[in-house]
């Protein structure tokens, strides 16, 4: 492992044996070419295929890769939360482990974050090539999210999301499921964070199948209802979102 990397990227992987090695090595190659001192935190998020063995080999072969193992899958968000706990970078980020965002676009997000002195920066997927159904579901989610919380936030699930360590420490992330992306954005707006975004193409998966199922839709809607009723910070008992509030914060989206 490396000491004090500039950037730590967390990639949760659940049954990604078809993608894991290619995704990790392509990211590492691009980060190295750009001269970014980095570490990849690969999370075996309770996989039942050969993902765990593949990640272990990658870590053995490369000092800039570490593996965090979650024995039982409890959701996409729980994998990220566990990975972030072991990240040592000055800047911390997370993204999917399916190869749908190309490494050069990850670099663009990081450069914009650092050069623009943002607290958090993310992608916004201006073109999606992952199927009509996913595009429609994403459009509905984003419209519902903006209407429900009255925030100027687009493409809430766009990742990577990369942030300063100081900003990450304020978030107290808790969502174990797919709502983690939304939790980050809601708290960023509530904190008045400066938010940057980079438009990218969202590519098809390199291999395997998506873990977004019909239950994911119901899960997302339940979380929206909970956060609307109880507040953004309901986990710690400090409510910063109440009925009738409109949070615009200092976002630049």
SVG drawing of the C-alpha trace seen along z (x, -y; Angstrom):
<svg xmlns="http://www.w3.org/2000/svg" viewBox="-44 -29 48 47">
<polyline fill="none" stroke="black" stroke-width="0.4" points="0.0,0.0 1.1,-3.6 1.3,-6.3 -1.0,-9.4 -2.2,-9.0 -3.6,-12.1 -6.7,-10.3 -8.5,-7.3 -11.2,-5.7 -13.6,-3.2 -15.2,-0.7 -17.8,1.7 -18.0,4.9 -20.8,7.5 -20.4,10.5 -18.3,8.5 -15.9,11.4 -16.3,10.4 -15.3,6.8 -13.2,6.5 -9.7,7.0 -10.2,4.9 -11.9,2.0 -9.2,1.8 -6.2,2.0 -7.6,-0.5 -8.3,-3.0 -4.8,-2.4 -3.1,-2.8 -4.9,-6.2 -4.2,-7.5 -0.6,-6.6 -0.2,-8.1 -1.7,-11.4 0.8,-11.4 -1.8,-11.2 -0.7,-9.5 -3.6,-7.2 -5.0,-4.1 -7.9,-1.9 -10.0,-0.5 -11.8,2.5 -14.7,3.7 -15.7,7.4 -19.3,6.6 -20.4,10.0 -19.8,11.6 -20.8,15.2 -18.8,15.7 -15.0,15.4 -14.8,11.6 -13.1,12.0 -10.3,14.1 -9.7,11.8 -9.5,8.7 -7.1,10.6 -4.8,11.3 -4.9,7.7 -3.9,6.5 -1.1,9.0 0.2,7.8 0.0,4.1 0.8,2.0 -1.7,-0.8 -4.7,1.6 -6.2,2.6 -9.2,4.9 -12.0,4.5 -14.2,7.5 -17.8,7.3 -18.8,10.9 -22.6,10.5 -24.0,8.1 -26.1,5.5 -26.4,3.1 -24.4,0.9 -24.1,-1.9 -22.8,0.3 -20.0,1.4 -19.0,-2.2 -19.2,-3.2 -16.9,-0.3 -14.5,-1.2 -14.4,-4.9 -13.5,-4.0 -10.2,-2.4 -9.4,-5.2 -6.2,-7.2 -6.4,-9.9 -6.6,-13.6 -9.5,-13.3 -12.0,-10.5 -14.3,-9.2 -16.5,-6.3 -17.9,-4.8 -19.4,-1.6 -17.2,1.3 -18.8,2.1 -16.7,0.0 -19.6,-2.2 -17.6,-5.4 -14.3,-5.6 -11.0,-6.3 -10.3,-9.6 -13.7,-10.9 -12.7,-10.0 -9.6,-12.1 -11.7,-15.0 -13.9,-14.9 -10.8,-14.9 -9.1,-17.7 -12.2,-19.8 -12.5,-19.2 -9.0,-20.3 -8.6,-23.1 -12.0,-24.6 -11.6,-24.4 -15.0,-22.6 -15.8,-20.5 -17.4,-17.8 -17.5,-17.0 -19.4,-14.4 -20.4,-13.3 -23.7,-14.0 -24.6,-11.5 -25.7,-13.5 -26.0,-10.5 -26.8,-7.0 -26.1,-3.8 -27.3,-1.3 -30.8,-0.8 -34.1,-2.6 -35.6,-1.2 -32.7,-2.5 -32.9,-5.9 -36.6,-6.2 -36.2,-5.1 -33.4,-7.5 -35.3,-10.4 -38.3,-9.6 -36.1,-9.3 -34.4,-12.6 -37.6,-14.5 -39.2,-13.0 -36.1,-13.9 -36.0,-17.5 -39.8,-17.9 -39.7,-16.3 -36.8,-18.1 -36.9,-21.4 -33.2,-21.2 -31.2,-22.2 -29.5,-18.8 -29.4,-16.9 -28.4,-13.2 -28.2,-12.4 -26.8,-8.9 -24.0,-10.1 -20.6,-8.8 -17.8,-9.0 -18.4,-11.4 -15.1,-12.8 -14.8,-15.1 -12.3,-16.5 -11.5,-14.5 -12.7,-17.5 -16.1,-17.5 -16.5,-13.7 -16.0,-13.9 -19.0,-16.1 -21.4,-13.7 -21.8,-10.9 -23.0,-8.6 -25.4,-5.9 -27.5,-4.6 -26.7,-1.0 -28.6,-0.8 -28.7,-2.6 -30.0,-5.8 -26.4,-6.6 -25.8,-8.8 -28.9,-10.8 -27.9,-11.0 -24.6,-12.6 -26.2,-15.1 -28.9,-16.1 -26.3,-16.6 -24.1,-18.5 -26.9,-20.9 -27.9,-21.2 -24.3,-22.1 -24.1,-24.7 -21.2,-22.9 -19.7,-24.0 -20.5,-21.3 -18.9,-20.8 -20.1,-18.4 -18.6,-17.0 -20.8,-15.8 -20.0,-12.3 -21.3,-9.4 -22.6,-6.5 -21.4,-3.3 -22.8,0.2 -21.4,2.6 -18.2,4.3 -19.8,7.6 -22.1,9.3 -25.6,8.0 -26.9,5.0 -27.8,5.4 -30.5,2.7 -33.8,4.6 -37.5,3.7 -36.9,3.8 -34.4,1.0 -37.2,-1.3 -39.3,-0.6 -36.3,-1.0 -35.5,-4.4 -39.0,-5.6 -39.2,-4.5 -36.0,-6.3 -37.3,-9.5 -40.3,-9.3 -38.2,-8.8 -35.9,-11.7 -38.7,-14.0 -40.5,-13.2 -37.6,-12.9 -34.9,-15.1 -31.5,-14.8 -29.8,-14.3 -32.3,-12.0 -29.7,-9.3 -28.0,-11.6 -31.1,-13.3 -30.3,-16.7 -33.0,-17.6 -31.8,-20.0 -34.8,-19.4 -38.3,-20.1 -41.7,-20.3 -41.8,-23.4 -38.0,-24.0 -36.3,-24.7 -32.5,-24.1 -30.5,-25.6 -27.3,-25.9 -24.2,-27.0 -24.4,-24.4 -23.2,-25.2 -25.1,-22.7"/>
</svg>
